[in-house]
Amino acid sequence: MAKHYFGITDVGRQRDNNEDTFFIEPVLNKQFIAACVIDGVGGYEGGEVAAAIAQQSILAYLQIPSGEVLSMMREAMSSANENIYAEKTQTGKNPSMACVATMALVDTTHNKFYYAHVGDTRLYLFRDKTLVKVSKDHSFVGFLEDSGRITEEAAMQHLKRNEISKALGFESPLPNPSEYIETGESPFLPGDTLLLCSDGLTDMIDSAVISSVLNNGDTLEGKCRSLVDAANRAGGKDNVTVVLVQHPKKPLKQAAKKPATPVKKNESQPAEPRIQQQPVVTPVATARVAKPYNLPIILSIACFVLLTALVWALFFRGPKASTTPELAPTVAPTLQEQRLNTALNRMTGDTLWLRDSLAMAPIYLTDTLHLRKDTLVLKSPGSILLARDSSFKTTGASIVIGPQAKYVLFENLILQDMVIATTNPYVLHFKNTRFRNSYVQIRQGIRYNDSLFTGSVLDMQKAMKDSLPQNRNN
């Protein structure tokens, strides 16, 4: 089985130490192959220490089966987080140390793999000569690339490409492990290959180069070394770690077989190949000409053609000015918008942290966001931008606070091009919230605007009484 997986780590061309580490071995009674790439952050020594702690913690947790696979993987990651955080708080050393990690559990018996991921190490699936990025980079630049706002090349050259928003060891306990730790599962078919790697690879070479290496006929070890060499030739600015896991079975390829020819009874000689292929075509053509009972079908077809032409003439050829305007094309919600709506629908408490479970990146709305809870706090550890997307579907409010609301707080947010509508000025509050071309609309449209504000809407009204023109109804 060992020939079906291989891993390698290299210090690179510009570093003196290696903060990367990895492991790849059978776990959980040898039912799974566990593969994991870990990249330490936090200084010369801190990164190495954090990566080593994570490696030991995760491997130790995976020795004994304990419930559902994805839950167990999240618990293993959480255990690593707690151990890293405890080490730096108890010893006082390396206060900034943390690490990012991507782990996969491969079950070749059932043709499936599971993964857990935090940070900007990556997991790829290589199938049928196509490379698919499975994990998402937990960084602002990663969000821009994954959402299609910038190209892969632009992301590789971006000045902030290495600024991450998630890591193991940042805080303890993890605020919401099921959201903080990205998990998933997918089929792992004969012929498939998984690639786990650190950003030392993907910052240096693009997916086209990676695909080319994985597509050659070399061994797994040869492919791993070729990927590391390619990253080093491109500059080798960081440590490079590559792990490959290949399905042990070859892809099934069925041999092309000639369809069996039905044998007719009392047939004196075999039919010619051309005659065997004709029954699909010839009888239909003959029936249309020779059999009068098909006349209704011909008339029906003719009527259908005439009706289609009439509809085209009425509705699609030069509509008059009085015709109903054409509907705007459907705009797909942004990735962050989808995650925000999902988090709001699933939340059980009153506070929703806009951490990197939603990505520490701008949240652009393409449609009105309805807040229907009686008590809700939207807050972020930094200043997340909440903005109206240029493709916003309506001209109305960006955020509507439902009539059942009793208390709504926006904390540490930047509101850009937003209209927040509420019927009750007593329920809406702000804390360290910055307004950029945004305002609050109350009842008939009384508007308020400011740059940075803390307080209720009524406080806002008092604070701006002297600085704004008289409020008016729209």
N, C-alpha and C positions, 0 to 999 in steps of 0.2 A: 504493500500500500504506500510505502514511503516515496516511491518514485512519482506518485501523483501529487505531491506537494513539495514546495521548496521555498526558502526565504533567505534573504541576504540583507545586511546593512553595511553602509559605507560612510566614512567620515566626510567625504566630499573633498573639494579642492581648496576651500577657503576657511575651513574650521579646524581647530586644534583638538577638539573633543567631540564625542558623539553623544548627543542627547536623545537619539532614537534608540528604540529597542523593539523586539518582536518576539512572539512565540508561535509555534505551529506544532500541534501534537494531538493524539487521540485523547478524548476526555469523556466523562459520564459513561463509565463502563465501556469505553471504546465505541460507543454508538455514534459519536460525532467526531469530526476533525475540527478542532478549535484553531482559528488563525486570528492573530491580533497584531496590529501595528500601533505603536505608541510613540508620540513625539513630545519630549519634555520642553517646558518653557519656564522662564524665570531666572535666567542667569547661568553662568558657566557651570556651577555645581548644582544649583537648584533643579535645573531641567533633568539632569541625569538621575538625581535622587527621586524626584517625582515619578519619572518613568519607571524606575526600578520598583518603587512601591506599588505602582499600578499593576505592573507585570505579576508581581508576587501575589497581590490581593486577588486579582481576577482568576489566576490559575488555581489558587487555593479554593476559591468559591466554586469552581467548576469540577471539583473532584467528586462531589456527592450530588446526585440528582435531587432537585427540590421543587417540584411543581412544573408549571407551564414554562416552556422554553424561553419565550420573550421576557416573561416576568423574572425568571432566573438571571437572564443576561442583564436586565436593568439593575437587579440587586447586586450583581457582581460589579458593575460599574459604580453603583452607589457606595459599595464597600470600599472600592479604591478611592473614591472621593473623600470618604470619612477618614481613611488612614493617612492620606496626604495632608489633609487639613489638620488632623491631630498632630502629625509630626512637626509641622511648621509652627503651630501655636504652642506646643508643649516644650519644644527645644529652643524656640526663638531664632532658629537658623533658617536661612533661605525663605524669608517671609513672602516672597513673590512666586514661589515655585508652584507649578501646576503642570498639567499635561493634557494633550488631546489624544483620543484613541478611537480606533475602528476595529470592531471584532465581528467575526463571522463563525457560526456553527454550521457545519456542513453535514447533512445526513444523506449519504449517497444511496443508502438502502431504499429510502422513500423519495429520492430525487428532489431534495428540498434544501434550501439554506435559509438561515435566520441571521439577522445582523443587529448590532447596537453601535451607536456612533455619537461622538461628541467632539466638536472642533473642526479642523480642516484637513485631517488625514482623510483618505478616500477609499471607497469601495467601488469597483467596476465589475460588470459582468460582460464577458466576451463570448458571443454566441453567433454562429454562422458568419464569421468574419466581421462582425459588427460590435463595436465597443459602446456599452451603455453605462453612464454614470449613475450609480444607485444612491449613494449617500449625498447629502447636501452640505456644502461648506457653511459652517456657522460663523459667518463674518459678513460685513457689509458688502465687500466686493463679491463674495460668494453669492449673496442674494441677488446682486445686480446681474451676475452671469447666469444663475439658475433661472431667473425670471425673464431672461432674454433681453435685458436692457443694455448689456454690453457683450461683446464677443469674447470668446475664449482667449484670443490674442490680446485684447485690451485688458482682460482680467490678469493675465500673466505679467503685463507691464505696469499694472496699477501700483501707485506708491503705497497704498494701504492694503495690499493683498494679504499681508501677514498679520493684520490686526484682527484677532478672533474675539468673539463675544461669548463663547462657551468653552469651558474647560473643566477638568476634574481637579478639584482643590481650590477653586475660586471662593466657595462659600460652603457652609455646613449648617444644617443639612441641605440637600438640594431642595429647592422650592417646590418642585413638582416633577419627580423623576420620570413619570410617564410622558411628560411633554419635554422636559429638559433633555432627556436622552432619546435620540431618534432611533426607533426600532422598526423592523419590518421583516417580511418573509417572502420568498419567491421560489418558483420551481428551479431546480438545478438538474439539467438534462444531460444525457450522455453527449459528450463533445463540448460541454460548457467549461469555461475557465473563469475563476474569480481572481481579481487582482486587488490586493490591499497595498497601499503605499502611503508614504509621508509626502508632505508638500515639497520636499527637496527634489522629488521626481517631477511633479506636475507644474512646479514653477519654472522648470527648465525645458521640458519637452511637451509638445501638445498631443492631443488624442490621436492625431493622424500617425505620428511617429510611434506611439505606444501600440496602436493597432497593427502597424507594419511589423513590429518586433513579435507581437503575439501570434501573428499569422504565419511566421516562418516555421520551418520544420524542425527547429532546434529542440533540445530537451528543455524541461522546465528550468533547470539550473542555468543552461545556456541563455534562455530568455531573460531570466532575472539579471544575469551579469550584463547582458546586452543593454537592458534598460538602465542599469546603474552607469555603465560606460557612456551611454548617450547623454545622460544628465550631466556627467562630469565633463564631457566634451563641450556641452553647451555653457559651461561655466562652473558647475559644481558649487554653487554659492551656499548650499546647506547640506546637512546630513541627508543621505538618501537610503530609504528602506523600501524593499519590494518583497512581497509574499505572493506566491501563486498557488492556487488549488485547482486541480483539474479533475473532472469527473473520470473515474477509472474505466468506465465503459465507453466504447467508441459509439459515435452516433449511428443510428440504424439507417441503412440505405437499402431500400427494397429494389431488387433487380426488376427492370422493366420486362413485363411479360405480354406476349401477344394474346389478346382476348380470345377465348375459346369460341369456335365457330359452331353454331347449332347444326346438328345433322338432321335432315328431313327424312322421314320414312319413305321407302320406295323410290329414293332418288338414285337414278342409274349412274350418274357421274358427278364428281365434286364440282361445286360452283366455282367460277373464276373469282379471284380476290375482288375485282371491281364490282361484281354482282353482289358480293357479300356486303359491300359498303353502301349499296344503293337503296335498300328498303327505307332508309331514313328520309330520302329525298323523293324518289320516283313516285311512290303511291300517292303522296300528298298532291303533287302536281297533276297526276292523272285524275284524281277524285274531283278536283275543282272544275275540270273541264267536262268530264263525262257524266257526273251525277247531278241531276236537276235538284235534288233535295238539299243541295248546299246553297241554293239561291238566297234563302233568308240570311245566311251568314254573310254573303257578299253584300247584300243590301245593308245589313247592320254595320259592316265596316265602312261602307260609303257614307252612311249617316254620321258615323263617329268622326270621319274625316271632315265632313261639312261643319259639324258642331265645333270641332277644334278650331277650324278656320274662322268661324264666327266669333268664338271667344277671343281668339288672337286679335281680330279686328276691333273688337269692342274695348278690350282691356289693355292691350300691350302695344298698339300702334298709335303713337302720338296722342296721349291723354290730354284733354282740355284743361284749362286752368282751374276749372271748378271741380275737377276730380279729386278724390280723397288723396292727400299727400302720401307719398311712399314712406313706409315705416323705416326708421333708422335701423341699421344693421345691429344685430345683437353684439354687445360688448362683453367679453368674458371677464369675470372678476379677477383681480390680481391675486397672486398666491397669498400675499399677506392678508388681503381682504377675506379670502376664504378661511384662513386660519383664525382670524379674529372672530368671524361669525361662528365658526365651529367652537371656539373656546367660550364664547358667550353662551351658546346653547348648552354646553356641557358643564359649565361651572356650577358648583354646589354651594360655595360660600358667597360673600358679598364683594370680595376683592379680586380683581383680575390683574395680575402683574404682566405687563407687556415686555417680558424678557425675550430671550432669543428663541423661546418656544414659538414665538411669533416672528422671530428674527429681530436682532437689534439693527433695524433698518427702517426706512420710511414705510408707512402703511398708506397706500393709495386706495381711495374708495372710488369705485365706478358706479355705485348705486347707493341709495339712502340707507344708512345704518340705523336700525330701530333698537332703542334701549328700553326693554319692557320690564325690567326688574324693579321692585319697589325700593331696593337699596343697592347701589352699585358704586364701586370705587375702581376707576381705571388709572393705573399708575405705572411708572417705569423707574428703574434705578438710575437711568440717565435722562436724556431728553429725546424721546422718540418723536419723530415727525408724523403727524396724522394729517393727511392732505387730500384734497379733492383731486382726482385724476383728471387729466385733460379730456378723457373720454366719458366723463360723468354722464349718466343717462338722462337726468332730468335737470330742470332749472330750479327745483325746489331745494328744501333743506338737505344738508349733507348728513346731519344726525338729528333724529327726532326722539325726544324723551317722552315716553308714554305717560298717559294721565295717571296711571297707578303709581308712578314714582314718588317716593317720599324724600329720598336723599341720593344725589348723584354728584360724585367728586371726580374732577380731572386733575391729576397730579403729575408734575414733571413732564408735561407734554408740550409740543409745539403744534399749534393749529394753523394750518395754511390754507387759504381760500375756502374756509369752512363756514357753513351757516348752521348753527345749533338752534333748533326750535323746541320750545317748551311752552306749556300753557300755565305753568306755575313758577314764578321767579324765586320762590322760597326753597325749592328743592335743588337748584343747580349751584354748585360751588366749584371753585378753582383753587389750586395751590401750585405756585411756581409754574404757571402755565403761560406760555408766550403766544400772543396773537399776531398772525401775519395775514393781513388782508382778510380777516375773519370777524364775524360778529355773532351776537346772540339775538335770536328773534323770539319775542314774547307776545303771545296772543296775536294782536293785529300787526305785529311787525315792528315793535319798538327796538331800535338797534343800538348796540354798544360795541365799542372797538377800543383796543389798547395794545400795548406792546408786551408788557409782562405784568401778570396780575395774580394776586392771592386774595381770596375772599368769596362771598356769595355774589349772585347777580345783583342783589340789592346794594351790596357794598360797592360793586362796580358802578352802579347808577349814581351813588353819592360821590364816589371818587372822580367821576367824569362830568359831574354836573356843571362845573365851571370851565372845563376844557373843551367840551363838545357843543355843537349847536343844539338848539332845543330839540328834544325827541319828538318825532312825529309819527303818526300812523300812516302806513302805506295803503 
